[in-house]
Amino acid sequence: MIDVLVAGGGPAGLAAGIHAALAGMRAVVIEPRAVPVDKACGEGIMPSGVAALRAIGARVDGHGLRGIRYLDAHRSADAPFPGGPGLGVRRTVLHAALALRARELGVGVVERRVGEADQGDGWVAAAGLRARWLIAADGLHSPLRRSLGLDLPYPEAPRRYGLRRHYRIAPWTDHVEVHWSPRGEAYVTPVGEDLVGVAVLSRERCGYAEHLARFPRLAPLLGARPATPVRGAGPMRQRVRARVAGRVLLVGDAAGYVDALTGEGIALALASSEAAVRCLVTGRPAAYESAWRRLSRRHRALTCALLGLSGRAGTARLIVPAASALPPVFRAAVRALQ
């Protein structure tokens, strides 16, 4: 019998399959799309995520990142990564590197779609396959999570959405730049020697060009050199009742999501995949819930705090001045996230 089925062959799912294979388990990933899949994301990987990729033997090329920079129309504030560099990398490059590593380790890949799972005594089945365990890594709007009744309703409040495109231009920074306005943020990530990704997050639904015009220091740097089409994602916030349902464990975005504001999506996806497999290997699947809460606690707390400030125009205007006036506090926040 297969030890671990993984629903979803994105970075979180492939990482889960890789960790399972490294632990001596037979793993099969179920994914309907061909690799690599491009999606809207910020494409900056925190130092902890870079270390996690190195630990599983994934070879990923990208652009080194020294820290985070916050900017508004008048001020800026820098916070370096004290634990080593981060990495700006195209989502397609990361996906291909993880798929290659999974193949090297003998992780099976089946091109099917998973909508729901059946469970019994000592087994779980999905997409015509049966295994001892199922890891759901099927994304922000996880069909498996919904079929298991693990979604929680979202409170009545404006939801956040993201748009991203790339520009064919040499990076002018070795930081992830976060440009703030009272109506949203723009995230600039160097991902190559001549390529920069720009992702916009906002509660307002409008076109990418209209969003970009709200950042007076950024738009002139980009010129008219778009290299990729605009891709969208959202709504961001996903509330989840639990991360374990019988023989099914949720990882990555499927496990719940606050917002992309602090840029930890990939690092948390890799960490949750490792934690889920570790709990299965040690025979303690129920322990994954508390493990997930521990590894995501600081991220959730800081992201919620920043969202609260950015959601009101009056306090949103204070974020960059505060970071500029209190550099030790800003550096401590970045250090807590990395």
Secondary structure, 3 states (H helix, E strand, C coil): CEEEEEECCCHHHHHHHHHHHHCCCCEEEECCCCCCCCCCCCCEECHHHHHHHHHCCCCCCCEEECEEEEECCCCEEEEECCCCCEEECCHHHHHHHHHHHHHHCCCEEECCCCCCCEEECCEEEECCEEEEEEEECCCCCCHHHHHCCCECCCCCCCCCEEEEEEECCCCCCCEEEEEEECCEEEEEEEEECCEEEEEEEECCCCCHHHHHCCCCCCHHHHCCCECCCCEEECCCCECECCCEECCEEECHHHHCECCCCCCCHHHHHHHHHHHHHHHHHCCCHHHHHHHHHHHHHHHHHHHHHHHHHHCCHHHHCCHHHHHHHCHHHHHHHHHHHC
